[in-house]
Amino acid sequence: MEPVRQDDGSEYFRQAASWDTDHVLRTKQSEKRAWLVASAAGVIALLSVSANLMLFPLKQVEHRIIRVDETNGLVDVQRTTLSDATTTYKEVTDKYWLRLYVRNREHYQYDQYEHTYRTVGLLSSAQEQKKVYAFYRPDNPASPIHQYGSKVRVNVKIRSVTFIGKNLANVHFTKIAEQPGAPSVESYWIATVPYRYVNEPVSDDLREINPLGFQVLDGYRTDPETGVTRASEAAK
C-alpha cells in the first residue's frame, strides 16, 4: 500500500470543505424558495378571503312564489326579495292567497263557472262556504250566471293589498266587464277579508289547490271605492 502524500491530504480536506459549503448554500436556497411559495400562498388566501368579504353584502335570501292565474292558466313568477326588515315571508304569502281568493271570487267567465265556484269554496271556511254556495246557486237570481250570462266576462285586476289588523286585510281591485260589440266597463272596489290558516287533514286533490290550509272567514264583504279613476290607478 502506497503511503498518503501530503498533497493528497490537502486536496481531500479542500474538497470536503467545498462540499459542506455547497450543501449549506443549497439548503439556504431551498429554504428561500419554500418561504417564497408559502408567502405567495398566504397572499392568495388573503385575497380570496377579501373577495368573499366584499361580495358578502351582495348576497341575499330570495324567495319566489309561482302564481297561476285561474282565469287563463298563465304562470307568473313573483320575484320578491326579502332582504329588508319591513317585508316578511308571511306577508308575501298572505298577499298571494288574498289576491288569489279575491280574483277568483270576483272574476266571472261562463265556461269556468264551476271551476271558480269550487276554488272559492275550498279557500273559504265552513260558514263562508254557505254564503258562497248560496250566491253561486243557479236558482239565485243575483248569481253571476244570471247577472252576466254567457257573453259577458268580468276580469279582476288587483291594485293593492293592505293589512288593517291581525289576519285582516283590505284588497283594492278593479272589475272590468267586457262583452262583444260593447265598450268595457270598469268599477272600483275594496274587499275586506278576514282569514286564517288551518292544518286540517284533507285529500291530495284538495292539497293541490290549497296546500297551506288558507281560509277566508265569515265577514268577507266588498264595497265600492270612490274617487278612483284610470289615471290614479295607473299611478299606483
PEMO-V417107 format. One record per residue. N is the residue number from 1. RES is the residue in one letter. SS is DSSP state (helix for helix, strand for strand, loop for the rest). PSI is psi in degrees with one decimal (none if undefined). Layout:
# PEMO-V417107
n=<N,N>
res=<RES,RES>
ss=<SS,SS>
psi=<PSI,PSI>
This chain:
# PEMO-V417107
n=<1,2,3,4,5,6,7,8,9,10,11,12,13,14,15,16,17,18,19,20,21,22,23,24,25,26,27,28,29,30,31,32,33,34,35,36,37,38,39,40,41,42,43,44,45,46,47,48,49,50,51,52,53,54,55,56,57,58,59,60,61,62,63,64,65,66,67,68,69,70,71,72,73,74,75,76,77,78,79,80,81,82,83,84,85,86,87,88,89,90,91,92,93,94,95,96,97,98,99,100,101,102,103,104,105,106,107,108,109,110,111,112,113,114,115,116,117,118,119,120,121,122,123,124,125,126,127,128,129,130,131,132,133,134,135,136,137,138,139,140,141,142,143,144,145,146,147,148,149,150,151,152,153,154,155,156,157,158,159,160,161,162,163,164,165,166,167,168,169,170,171,172,173,174,175,176,177,178,179,180,181,182,183,184,185,186,187,188,189,190,191,192,193,194,195,196,197,198,199,200,201,202,203,204,205,206,207,208,209,210,211,212,213,214,215,216,217,218,219,220,221,222,223,224,225,226,227,228,229,230,231,232,233,234,235,236>
res=<M,E,P,V,R,Q,D,D,G,S,E,Y,F,R,Q,A,A,S,W,D,T,D,H,V,L,R,T,K,Q,S,E,K,R,A,W,L,V,A,S,A,A,G,V,I,A,L,L,S,V,S,A,N,L,M,L,F,P,L,K,Q,V,E,H,R,I,I,R,V,D,E,T,N,G,L,V,D,V,Q,R,T,T,L,S,D,A,T,T,T,Y,K,E,V,T,D,K,Y,W,L,R,L,Y,V,R,N,R,E,H,Y,Q,Y,D,Q,Y,E,H,T,Y,R,T,V,G,L,L,S,S,A,Q,E,Q,K,K,V,Y,A,F,Y,R,P,D,N,P,A,S,P,I,H,Q,Y,G,S,K,V,R,V,N,V,K,I,R,S,V,T,F,I,G,K,N,L,A,N,V,H,F,T,K,I,A,E,Q,P,G,A,P,S,V,E,S,Y,W,I,A,T,V,P,Y,R,Y,V,N,E,P,V,S,D,D,L,R,E,I,N,P,L,G,F,Q,V,L,D,G,Y,R,T,D,P,E,T,G,V,T,R,A,S,E,A,A,K>
ss=<loop,loop,loop,loop,loop,helix,helix,helix,helix,helix,helix,helix,helix,helix,helix,helix,helix,helix,helix,helix,helix,helix,helix,helix,helix,helix,helix,helix,helix,helix,helix,helix,helix,helix,helix,helix,helix,helix,helix,helix,helix,helix,helix,helix,helix,helix,helix,helix,helix,helix,helix,helix,helix,helix,helix,helix,loop,loop,loop,loop,loop,strand,strand,strand,strand,strand,strand,strand,loop,loop,loop,loop,loop,loop,strand,strand,strand,strand,strand,strand,strand,loop,loop,loop,loop,loop,loop,loop,helix,helix,helix,helix,helix,helix,helix,helix,helix,helix,helix,helix,helix,helix,helix,helix,helix,helix,loop,strand,loop,helix,helix,helix,helix,helix,helix,helix,helix,helix,helix,helix,helix,helix,loop,strand,loop,helix,helix,helix,helix,helix,helix,helix,helix,helix,helix,helix,loop,loop,loop,loop,loop,loop,loop,helix,helix,helix,helix,helix,loop,loop,loop,loop,strand,strand,strand,strand,strand,strand,strand,strand,strand,strand,strand,strand,strand,loop,loop,strand,strand,strand,strand,strand,strand,strand,strand,strand,strand,strand,strand,loop,loop,strand,strand,strand,strand,strand,strand,strand,strand,strand,strand,strand,strand,strand,strand,strand,strand,loop,loop,loop,loop,loop,loop,helix,helix,helix,helix,helix,helix,loop,loop,loop,loop,strand,strand,strand,loop,loop,loop,loop,strand,strand,strand,strand,loop,loop,loop,loop,loop,helix,helix,helix,helix,helix,loop,loop>
psi=<133.2,139.5,151.5,127.0,159.9,-35.9,-39.4,-38.6,-39.8,-43.4,-36.8,-48.3,-32.1,-43.0,-37.9,-43.4,-39.6,-39.1,-42.4,-39.5,-44.3,-39.9,-42.3,-42.8,-43.4,-37.8,-42.9,-41.3,-40.2,-43.6,-38.0,-43.8,-39.3,-42.3,-36.7,-44.3,-44.0,-41.0,-42.8,-42.3,-40.1,-41.2,-43.5,-43.4,-41.7,-41.9,-38.7,-45.0,-42.3,-41.2,-42.0,-39.0,-36.4,-32.5,-15.5,-41.7,-20.3,-14.6,137.9,154.7,127.2,127.0,140.6,132.4,128.8,118.4,131.3,118.6,117.0,-17.4,-32.3,-3.0,4.5,144.6,130.5,122.1,117.7,108.1,105.9,122.7,126.8,43.7,-21.5,159.8,-11.7,-16.2,128.5,161.8,-37.6,-42.0,-43.8,-43.5,-45.3,-44.1,-38.0,-51.1,-35.1,-43.4,-44.8,-42.5,-51.5,-39.0,-42.8,-39.9,-34.0,-12.9,152.4,131.5,128.0,-45.1,-2.8,16.0,-47.8,-42.1,-44.9,-44.2,-44.5,-42.7,-47.2,-40.6,-40.2,-17.8,10.7,152.7,171.6,-42.0,-42.6,-29.9,-40.3,-41.7,-41.3,-47.9,-39.9,-36.6,-39.1,-10.4,135.5,-23.5,2.7,116.7,-23.5,4.4,154.6,-34.3,-27.4,-32.1,-42.2,-23.3,-149.4,-7.5,-30.1,138.3,132.8,111.8,152.8,128.5,115.8,124.7,-41.7,160.3,125.7,129.7,125.5,2.8,-179.9,120.5,40.2,128.6,154.4,127.6,116.8,127.4,163.5,133.0,132.5,105.4,126.8,142.6,151.7,136.1,9.8,149.0,151.0,150.4,123.5,142.2,152.5,135.2,159.3,124.6,130.6,120.1,107.5,142.4,170.4,174.2,134.0,153.4,67.5,141.2,127.3,172.0,164.9,-34.1,-41.4,-33.8,-29.7,-30.3,-38.7,71.8,-25.2,-1.3,33.4,134.8,132.9,131.4,170.9,130.9,-0.6,132.3,158.6,143.1,143.8,142.4,118.9,159.2,14.1,127.9,174.6,-36.6,-44.5,-32.6,-40.4,-25.9,-12.5,none>
